[in-house]
Amino acid sequence: MRRAYRRQRRTATLTALGYFVLFLVLSAFAPSLMTGTTAGVPTGLLLAVGQVPVTWLAVALYEATARRRVDPLAGLIRRQAVVDARREAVR
């Protein structure tokens, strides 16, 4: 269960932080790209505003992987704990 939870955290964190680091690197090393315009709006501004949906995506990814990988493992452990507690109560 630790491995599944660790993987889940790592995926969501790298999604959000990876985009942010990309934005910072482009700001530092490609200022001409960031000051250029796309549809009349500076590209840097579009990328900055794009961080909000990327963060939402990371949260959605975190929840989806929790439902798919971590929650079933937690349920299995919970059910096993109930069975073990009943066995101990019988003794």
N, C-alpha and C positions, 0 to 999 in steps of 0.2 A: 504494500500500500504506500509506503514511503516513496518508492521508486516512481509509482504512478503520479503521486502528488508532486514530487520534485519535477518530473517531466512536464506536468501541467503548468506549474509556475514558470519554469524556464521558457516554455513556448510563448506564453502570454507576455512575459517580461521582455523577451527578445523581440517580439513583434513591435511593441510600443517603443522601447528604447532604440531599437535598430533604426526605425524611421526618424526618431529625434536626432540620433547621431548622424545619419545621412544628411539631414537638414543642416546640422552644424558644420559638417565637413564641406558641404556645398557652399555654405555662407562664407567659410574661411578661404577655401581654395578655388572657388568658381564664382567670384562676385559678378562677373559679366553675365553669367547664366541667371543668377538670382535677380539682377536688376533688369534683365530683358523682360519683354512683355509677351503675354499670351492672352489673346482676346482682349487686349487693352488693359490688362491687369498685370502688375509685376509678378513674375514667376515665383519670387521669394514669398510674396504674400499668399499666393495660391498654395504653396507648399506648407506655409505656416498654418493656414486655416485647415489644410488637409490633416493636420495632426489630431484634430478632434475626431473625425471619423475613424482614423487609424486606432486611436485609443478605444473607441467604442468597439471596433473590430477585435481588439485584444481582449476586452472584457467578454464579448460574445464567445470568442474562442476559448477563453478560460472556463466559462459556464458550460459550453458544449463538451469540452473534454472532461469536465468534472462529472457531468451526467453520464458520459459514455464509459469512462475508465475508473474514476475514483469512487463514485457513488455505488456502483455494483460491488466493488471490493469492500467498501465500508458496510454494506448490507450483509454480505457474506460473513464478515467478521462478527457483526452484531448477532446474526442468527446462530453462529457457532458459539458465541458467548452465552446465549440463552440455553442452548443444548447442554453446554458444560455446567452451567449453574444448576440446571435440573438434575443432572447426574450427581453433582455434589450434594444436593438437597436430599436425594434418595439414600445416600450413604449414611 
